[in-house]
Amino acid sequence: MAEARRIDGKAAAARIIENVTAETAALTAKTGTVPGLAVVIVGEDPASQVYVGSKAKTATACGFKSIKHELPAETSEATLLKVVRDLNEDAEVHGILVQLPLPEHVDEAKVIQTIDPDKDVDGFHLINVGRLSTGDTAAAFVPCTPAGSMLLIREVLGDDLSGKNAVVVGRSNIVGKPMAQLLLAANATVTIAHSRTKDLPGVCRGADILVAAVGRPEMLTGDYVKDGAVVIDVGINRIEAPEKGLKEDGTPKTKLVGDVNYEEAARKAAAITPVPGGVGPMTIAMLMANTLRSACRSAGIEAPKF
Ligand SMILES: Nc1nc(=O)c2c([nH]1)NC[C@@H]1CN(c3ccc(C(=O)N[C@@H](CCC(=O)O)C(=O)O)cc3)C=[N+]21
C-alpha cells in the first residue's frame, strides 16, 4: 500500500470553530444570548491546567463567556457539589465541564450526576448516555472525543457506514462505549475489544474502521491494521524522547504519541489520524459545538448541525 492519507484534525477543528464563531454571532445578534461555558478544575495537575487553559481560550475566541473555577486539590466533595449546583442555576451558563480525573476523595459519578443534563456538554450524565444509547442523538449531548472522531471518519467515508466493520479498542464510558454507539447509529457492524480480548491483533485486522482508545503508547503496531483501513487514534500519551536531548533539570525531553504506532500503521491504512493534530483538537471543537447547541436550545432557536 502507498502511504496513508493523514487526516488533519487540526484543520477540521479550525473549520468547526470558524462555524461556531459565525453561528454564535448570529445567535447573539438575534436573541442577545451569549453562550456561557464553565470549566471546573480541582487540583494542580499541569497537564489538566494546559487543557483547561486551551478550552477557555477557544471559548473566548468563539464569542462565548468563559468561566473558570480553579479549586484546590483538597476541596471537599460537598463544596464541589455546591459549585456545580450554583452553575446549574446560573442562567448565563449553558455548558458545565468538570475536568476529570477528580481527586481520590471525590465521588466522580456523584459529581457528574449533579450536573444539569441540559448543561452537560461533556455528555457524561446518565440521561445523555441513555439518550445516545437509545439512538436519540437529536436530544443527547454526545461526548466530545467520540463526536469529533466520528466527524473525522465521516470526512473519509461519508455518513453511511453500512457494510463496514468497526473495531473500537477500549471500553471506557467517556470514549470506547459512546464511540461504539455512534458507529452503530451510522450502520457500522461494531466490535468493542479490550485488554481481555483473545487475539486482539487478529480482531483488529478485521476492522475497516479501527478506533484505538486504550491509553497505552503505540500499542497498536502494523500487525493490528488491515490494508486500506481507516485508523482513528484517540490516545494522548506523553513519553520520554531521549533522541530530543535533555531538559534543564537533566531528565529527558518528552513527546506526545498515540495508542497507535503511526509509522507502521500508515504503511497499511488508507487514512490515519496523527497525534498530536488528530482527535485532540476535534475534542475541543466539539465542546464548543455542544455549548453553542445548549445556548441555542435555551434561546428556543434551532441549533446548527456539524
Ligand atoms: N470532563 C472532561 N472532559 C474532557 O474533554 C477532558 C477531561 N475531562 N479531562 C482531560 C481530557 C483530555 N482532553 C483533551 C482535549 C484536547 C487535547 C488536545 O487538543 N490535544 C492536542 C495536543 C495538546 C498538547 O500539545 O499537549 C492534540 O492532540 O493535537 C488533549 C486532551 C480532554 N479531556
The ligand as an SDF file (V2000), in Angstrom:
LIG
                    3D

 33 36  0  0  0  0  0  0  0  0999 V2000
  -14.5560   16.4490   31.7830 N   0  0  0  0  0  0  0  0  0  0  0  0
  -13.5430   16.3010   30.9250 C   0  0  0  0  0  0  0  0  0  0  0  0
  -13.7460   16.4760   29.6030 N   0  0  0  0  0  0  0  0  0  0  0  0
  -12.7130   16.3400   28.7160 C   0  0  0  0  0  0  0  0  0  0  0  0
  -12.9160   16.5050   27.4930 O   0  0  0  0  0  0  0  0  0  0  0  0
  -11.4070   16.0270   29.2150 C   0  0  0  0  0  0  0  0  0  0  0  0
  -11.2610   15.8640   30.6060 C   0  0  0  0  0  0  0  0  0  0  0  0
  -12.3430   15.9770   31.4270 N   0  0  0  0  0  0  0  0  0  0  0  0
  -10.0560   15.5690   31.1330 N   0  0  0  0  0  0  0  0  0  0  0  0
   -8.8520   15.5390   30.3190 C   0  0  0  0  0  0  0  0  0  0  0  0
   -9.1620   15.1130   28.9170 C   0  0  0  0  0  0  0  0  0  0  0  0
   -8.0770   15.4010   27.9220 C   0  0  0  0  0  0  0  0  0  0  0  0
   -8.6840   16.2210   26.8970 N   0  0  0  0  0  0  0  0  0  0  0  0
   -8.0010   16.7080   25.7880 C   0  0  0  0  0  0  0  0  0  0  0  0
   -8.5420   17.6110   24.9060 C   0  0  0  0  0  0  0  0  0  0  0  0
   -7.8120   18.1180   23.8430 C   0  0  0  0  0  0  0  0  0  0  0  0
   -6.4980   17.7330   23.6490 C   0  0  0  0  0  0  0  0  0  0  0  0
   -5.7080   18.3210   22.5380 C   0  0  0  0  0  0  0  0  0  0  0  0
   -6.1280   19.2590   21.8790 O   0  0  0  0  0  0  0  0  0  0  0  0
   -4.5080   17.8000   22.2610 N   0  0  0  0  0  0  0  0  0  0  0  0
   -3.5940   18.2980   21.2340 C   0  0  0  0  0  0  0  0  0  0  0  0
   -2.1790   18.4050   21.7740 C   0  0  0  0  0  0  0  0  0  0  0  0
   -2.0550   19.2480   23.0040 C   0  0  0  0  0  0  0  0  0  0  0  0
   -0.6290   19.2410   23.5390 C   0  0  0  0  0  0  0  0  0  0  0  0
    0.3000   19.5620   22.7640 O   0  0  0  0  0  0  0  0  0  0  0  0
   -0.4430   18.8840   24.7280 O   0  0  0  0  0  0  0  0  0  0  0  0
   -3.5400   17.3290   20.0610 C   0  0  0  0  0  0  0  0  0  0  0  0
   -3.8350   16.1390   20.2560 O   0  0  0  0  0  0  0  0  0  0  0  0
   -3.1550   17.7560   18.9910 O   0  0  0  0  0  0  0  0  0  0  0  0
   -5.9470   16.8350   24.5120 C   0  0  0  0  0  0  0  0  0  0  0  0
   -6.6920   16.3190   25.5700 C   0  0  0  0  0  0  0  0  0  0  0  0
   -9.9680   16.4860   27.2480 C   0  0  0  0  0  0  0  0  0  0  0  0
  -10.3010   15.8790   28.4090 N   0  0  0  0  0  0  0  0  0  0  0  0
  1  2  1  0
  2  3  2  0
  2  8  1  0
  3  4  1  0
  4  5  2  0
  4  6  1  0
  6  7  2  0
  6 33  1  0
  7  8  1  0
  7  9  1  0
  9 10  1  0
 10 11  1  0
 11 12  1  0
 11 33  1  0
 12 13  1  0
 13 14  1  0
 13 32  1  0
 14 15  1  0
 14 31  2  0
 15 16  2  0
 16 17  1  0
 17 18  1  0
 17 30  2  0
 18 19  2  0
 18 20  1  0
 20 21  1  0
 21 22  1  0
 21 27  1  0
 22 23  1  0
 23 24  1  0
 24 25  2  0
 24 26  1  0
 27 28  2  0
 27 29  1  0
 30 31  1  0
 32 33  2  0
M  CHG  1  33   1
M  END
$$$$
